[in-house]
């Protein structure tokens, strides 16, 4: 499975350590994971993620194979970690922990993301459910839970009579690299100038009263929401121009990862974002007590 054809690929190679003895008294072997950068008749070169390149004599190669590329840092983030980044979107967001769960409430927002308990893993506390009810009873009067589909938390709330908060599809959390999205955006003339107003970690981009959108910075992640175009001005690329301006702003702030959230049955939006390089990170759904 190894040979000149693996140059440029990520590989794992088991090799003999000459002059060393293994734990059972026989020959010693070690595995090396990295990218194969060269291969000739006598040796190959493997560049590990850390350290200097390693030259391996082909006579010392015991076995090996190509392995899939390592997932990007943004895809290695857990759904909970990604959602916590997105909490910066609301400047007035009130949060409180219930073990590993996070209670969220924004007095100035009706968005479910800002007014639901983030329950993406076991809370680790015994009275988690009762605390959720009490917390939202004192604020919104209606508790909502954000859970991963078919998770133990999904089952926990459903077992207590909760069901889908609305008839909408599950929400898709998507990510991509800022540089990749910027390269994919078309460059062209538009009817008007995109104006970007900055307010701390937030930026609002507008094209008059025709299109607008909001971006928020969280470390090296930039998120987008409320990308909207007036109905009479759609299909002119104004939404993409708003995205381009917000991506430029995010890049200037040092963001390397872009994210957004879209309903899973919104085929036009999913196709648009797919063209910009966005890929699904995770899906989740909202549950609420049955009326």
Secondary structure, DSSP 8 states (H G I E B T S, - for coil): --SGGGTTSEEEEEEEEEEEE-TTSSEEEEEEEEEEEEE-SSEEEEE-SSS--EEEEGGGEEEEEE------HHHHS-HHHHHHHHGGG-TT-EEEEETTEEEEE-TT---GGGSSEE-SS----TTHHHHHHHHHHTTTSS-EEEE-TTSHHHHHHHTTTEEESSS---EEEEEEEHHHHHHHS-----SS--EEEEETTEEEEEETTTEEEEEEEETTEEEEEEEEE-GGGTTSSHHHHHHHHHHHHHHHTT--EEEEEEETT-HHHHHHHHHTT-EEEEEEEEEEE--
